[in-house]
């Protein structure tokens, strides 16, 4: 009997050992799968950057860098062709600035209302409606702007044409509102309630608490929301192609047709002969747009890091 008991006891740890080894093997598999998933985005980013540099830098063999960036004429099909993208850059910056004003005012204002003033019923209705805007395809926004907004603004403002930088800014700003509003509201909700309670205990009213305590505490999240909104705006193609007017001229007014960089690529890539100067010039525009977005994100990370460091020091 003792021998049998010893034999049984000696065989009990073996299944446990196998089970433990299986768990370790599964953990290693999951670790490698997650690592591959994490580095996949980096691989795609490196591939996109490589193609942009490979195809875009070719244009500088025949066109000077300063002539390309600061040239005032974009006539790629003329003889001789002119590849100055300054009108395209200024058009993108003008539309982005106008859209940023719209989305910051509406997005942050909506988030503050949902956070501080809206009741539970209003919040249950308004928040899904605002977030529903993010699911609408950009071409629907562009079609709405082309058919409804542009003629309305043309009559209202008595301007020659409704397809202009102002219309593009308005449409793109509304498109970016859900992103800014949602992330801003999440950042506001992450602020500890003890901050508000301490402010009220010191005699501050609701407005003072919101502007002096809650918004500064959620500042990094709000900056992140704004930068994501800018990324959504500056990279948009179809909507801005339909409502901006498509004129590759240096803009002097918000009510003038413009051609941002994204719309130039979308409108002309199908007509450009593969391997031609025009083809490589469009890739160079994409490269410039890529670098602008990269520098904006780096600048945003630096500003957010400085803001968080300053906030920690003040605490």
N, C-alpha and C positions, 0 to 999 in steps of 0.2 A: 504493500500500500504506500509506503513512504517513497519507494522508487517511482511509482506512477505519479505521485504528487509532484515530485521533483521534475519529472519529465514534462508534466503539464505546465508547471511554472516556467520552465526554461523555454517553452515555445510561445508563451504569451507575448513577449516584446517584439517578436518578428513581424507580425502584421502592423504593429504600431510603427516600427522602424520603416517599413515599406510605405505606410501612409505618410509619414513625415517626409520621406524622400520624394514622394509624388508631389506633396505640397511645395517643396523647394523647387522642383522642376517646373511646376506651373508658375510659381512666382518669377522664375527666371524668364520663362516664355512671355509672361505678361510684361515684364520689365523691358524685354527687347522689342515687343510689339509697340509699347508706349513710346519707347525711345525712337523707333523708326517713324512713328506717327509725328512725333515732335520735330524730328529733323527733316521730314518730308517738305514742310513749308519752307524751310531754309534752303533746301535743294531747289525747289521751284523758283524761289526768289533769286538764287544765284544763276539759275538757267535763264530767267527773264532778263536779268541784268547783263549777262554775257551776250545774249542775242542783240539786245539794244545797243551795247557798245560795239559789237562786231559789225552790225549793219549801219548804225548811225554815224560812227566816226568816219566812214568811207566818204561821206559828202565833203569833209574838210580837206580832202586831197585836191578838190577843184574849187571849193568855195572857202574863203578865209573865215576864221572863227568869228571875228568882229563883224564881218559883212553878214554872216548868217544870223548872229544874235541881235545885232543892232541895225540890220538892214530894214528900211522902211517899206519895201515893196515885196509882196509875195505874189509873183507871177510865174509859177513853175512850168506852164505850158507855152510861154512866149518864146520867141527866138530873138536874142538869147534869153534864157530863163533867168529869173531873179528869185533868190531864195532868202529873202529877209523876213525873219519871223517876229520882229518887234511888234507889229500890229497884232499878231496872234497872242503873244505874251501879255500885252497890255489889255487885250480883250478878255483873256482868262482872269487876270487880276481884277479888272473892273467888275466882271460878273461875280467873281468869288467874294469881293468886298461887299457888294450890294446884297448878295444872298446871305452873307454872314450876318449883316445887320438884321435882316428879316428873321433868320432862324434863331439868333441869340435873343432878340426881343420876344418873339413868340414862344420859343422853346423854354427859356428860363422863366419867363412870366407864367407860362402854363404850369411848369413844375412848382413854382412858388405857390400858385393858387391851389393846386392839388394837395400840396404838402400842408399848407397853413390854413386855408380858408374854406376849401370844399368840404361838404359833409360826406358821409359815407355813401349816400345815394348818388350824389353828383360825381364822386370819385369813381364809383362803380360804372357810371355811364361814360364819363369823359375820358378816362384813361384808356379803355379799350378802343374808343373811337380815334383818339390821337395815335395810338400804336397801330391802328388799322391802316393809317396812311403809309406806313413803312412797307406794307405788303402790296401796295398798288404798283404795277410795273411803271418804269420811268417813261415808257413810250405813251402810256395813257396820260400822264401828266403833260407830256409834250403835245399830244393831240388836243387836250383840253386847253392848253395855253394857246395853241395855234388857232383853234376854232372859236373859243369863247373869250379868253383873256385879252389876246392881242387886239381884236376888233373893238372890244369894250374900252381898253386904254387909249386906243387911237381916237375914238370919239370923245372920251372923257377929257383927255389932255390936249386934244387938237394937235396931234403930232402927225408928220407925214406918213409914218408907217408904224404899226404896232409891234412888229417883230424887231426888237431892239434889246439893248443890254438891260434896261429896266425890267422888261417882261421876263427875260431869262433869269434875272436876279430874283424876281418875285416867285417864279415857279420853282427854282432850285432851293430857295430859302424855305418854302413850304415843304418841299421834299425832305429837307434835313431836320425839320421840326421834331418828328418822332424820336430821332436819335438823341438830339440835345435834351428834349423833355424827359425821356425815359431815364437816361443816365444821370441827369441832374436830380431828378426826384429820388432815385436810388441813393445818390450821394447825400442828399438832405436827410433821408430816413436813417442813414448810418450814423448820423450825429447822435451821441448819447442824450437821452432825455434829461439826464442830470444837468447838462449844460443849460437847457432852457429853464429848468427849475431853479438853478442857482441865479440865473439872470432875473427871473421874476422875483426871487427872494430879495434881491438887491434893489428892487423898485423899478426895474425897466419895464416898459410896456411891450406889447406884442411886436410892433414895428421895430423898436430898438433891439429887441432880442433877435429878431429875424436878420436884421442888417448888420448888427455888431457881433453877434455870437454864432448863429447858425450858418449863415453864408460863409464867413471866414473859415469856420471849422470844416465846411464841405468844399472849400475852394479848390483843392486838387482834383476832386471828382468833377467839379464844374468845368475846370480847365480841360480835363480829359474829354468831357462831352463836347466842348466847343471845338477841340482839335479833330475829333471824329466827325463832327459836322463839316468842318473844312475839307477833310478827306473825302467825304461823300460829295461835296459840292464840286471840288476841283477835278474829280475823276469822272463826273457824269458826262455822258456822251449824247444819247439819243434825244433827251428832252432839250438840251441846250442847242443841239443841231436844228431842231424844229422851230425854236422860238427866238433865236438870237439874231436872225437876219442874214448871216453868212457873208458879210462884207469884210474883206481882209484889208481894212484901213485902220489907221491910228485913231482911236476914239477920242473925241473931245467932249462928249456928253453922254449921259446915261440913256438918252432917248435916241441914240444912234445905233444902227445895225452894226454888229461886231461878229467876228469869227474867232472863238476861243480855240485853243490848241486841240482839244479833244474832238471838236466838230470838224476841224480841218483834216485830221487823220481819218475820221469816219467817212467824210464826204469824198475824199480823194484817193484813198488807198485802193479802191476798186478800179480806178482809172489809171493808176500809175503802172507803167511797164516794169515788169520784174527786173531788178538789177540796174534800173536807170537812176539818174541823178534825183529825179522826183521821188522815186521809191526810197532811196537812202535818206533823202531830206525828211520824209515823213517819219522814218525811224529815228532820225535825229530829233525831231519834235517830241516823239515819245520819250527819248532819252532825257531831254530837257524837263519834260513833265515829271518823269520819274525822279530826277534829282531835286526838283522843287518840292515834291511830296516828301522825299527823304529828309531834306533839310528842315522842312516844317515839323516833321515828327521828332527829329533830333532836338530842335529848338523847344518843342513842347515838353519833351522829357526833361530837358535842363531846367525849364521854368517850373515844372511840377516838383522836381527834386529840390530846387531852391525854396519854393513855397513851403514844402513839408519841413525842410530844415529850419526855416524861419519860424514856422508854427511850433516846432518842438522847443526852440530856444525861448519863445515867448511864454511857453508853459512852465 
